[in-house]
């Protein structure tokens, strides 16, 4: 209980700092949302009126604390660009990005864990070496590039999906999932290569440990030793990494959304930064911060379950 | 009763676009398919608000053109045609514009347009006593409705060009704030939007004029230029305008590429208030050092139309082709002028370009190489669009920039007014008393031919005084899936969805 409270408190402090930094960043970078909205025909009087309407003529700290008090009560303001509440704008887009992240996470585990276990089981055989080489190649390709390759190969050559042909979840859930498979693959591939490497190295490290030798000398079958002892021990660093990877996938998703033309949080975030749509940017960054903090908390908890010796 | 010389404009348009129009707007076959659908790619979402009176982005205006209409609206020849009004009349000295309301024009919500709606819409543009919402409505004195069919617009000063401003959208008087609810009178009505994903329009069954051919139009946001070709080839977009030549060349024969012009003046705009561009000789030297042909070859495979002043060819009546020859590439002459101005060894300056416009960035790069030959060193400073707006356009803190300037209305003044020394839009700080005087004469003149002559004189001054290094009107390449036809170019930045049809 104390643990959860401690975590919650640090979570709140982090959010506080993040929101302040986002506000400060926008106070520093060039650009003016009023001008961005009015464009080349803006007159000084119109600009002043627009700034007043947006509340930008007030001092920085006043703006920040007004936002903070509203945000605590669940009101994140209105988007300058879309004239709709930030909360509903973001809520509409969460399913898209979340699907992409969860999908990638599943693919990542499905690809990397069997491959890692298998390669380690067959250590120093030709199969192992082939997997190793393939893994190095996959790891070296950044997601945006694998995204382009996937589009080219599966989309244009094999015609398994329509490039840019995003179908929204409400319109057709099945087609939506079908389309999202390929972007998810692009996000998952480089990460699975890392998971593979981590699992492979730690499994091979376990092989040399004393308890393994003891288990063998006790007469246990090699399969039992491998799967019930070594795999459990080797999985701890992998789980930590999966947690970090999930948080990191937000970044990957933002990039991949651009490559595949997916109108998710990433696209909204980028265009809102360009348009200086501060309420939206602040809202999305807060959401990302919350996601990162929560996924780290979940990792900590799983960690404790897998290895009770870990002290929170 | 003639504000735009219909014949001249039509002639020039016909000569410049005849080939395209033939191939793209070919035989019209009506289809009454009720589930007909076209997906049109747009490069950015309509994120500057949806209010037709305040939306500034050209990309937004081109979509709203299909939803909203004014008392008059431009057609593809650039002529103003009656829309919500069925007839109009301008008094002798151009101070009173009288409009007769068309019978039974319906708003998208089913209500009928009344003179009160018109009055309320126009008064919204005038602002409430203080700053006008639409700048040109500062000229309007009052709007009156003597009976339920007539609207009279009184101007403070005579202006025979004012009709073009009457294209402003007519909204229902109780829905004047159109930022979330879009109710207009156009051939398409707004159905829904999903930010950064799409905007869905549906043809309006009670439209007063010729109804749209295609039932449903989906405007899909294709924000990443690198995915345009894939979107088109993959079949998720049927039509996309303003492609680059390299994108167009990657398309398969499933597509027809129509070529028009973007209707803007691309130039190296010089801040006339800063050293050394306050010297006419220096500006002229840069004009002599610029090889426009080379820029066109590099930027768009030789496509594009040269412009010698702040006027693009679609303005048939005002465009002066002879000004293209004010300066022809002559490096010796350029060096000579630089010496005269006191820069025998050249100088250094930076061009600030918004990085999202590839054509302008490419142009800046060619210019950089060209100016090396006369000893002028160029630094290219890439900035975000928003920074450009803030620093260059509004702040006027720059030395030079490459950008395209377009016209918001089909009037010469929308191109030329900005160079009057005290204009709020004069971002290059151009200051020439002779120009100011000539422009005032043009604006005050009520005789059409006299007015045109003064405007041409303005263009001549800009060209001879080398206000900027004028380059070109960029080509506009539109990819249309061969399943569809009816794409028409306008001399303005608009796209007309209602003319599109399924072959």
Interface residues (C-beta under 8 A of the other chain):
Chain A: X30 X31 X32 X35 X36 X37 X38 X39 X40 X41 X42 X43 X44 X45 X46 X47 X49 X79 X81 X82 X83 X84 X89 X92 X93 X151 X155 X156 X162 X163 X164 X165 X166 X168 X258 X259 X260 X261 X263 X267 X268 X271 X274 X275 X276 X277
Chain B: X44 X45 X47 X48 X49 X50 X54 X56 X57 X130 X131 X135 X179 X180 X194 X195 X196 X197 X198 X221 X222 X223 X224 X227 X230 X231 X233 X234 X235 X236 X237 X384 X385 X386 X387 X389 X390 X391 X393 X394 X408 X424 X425
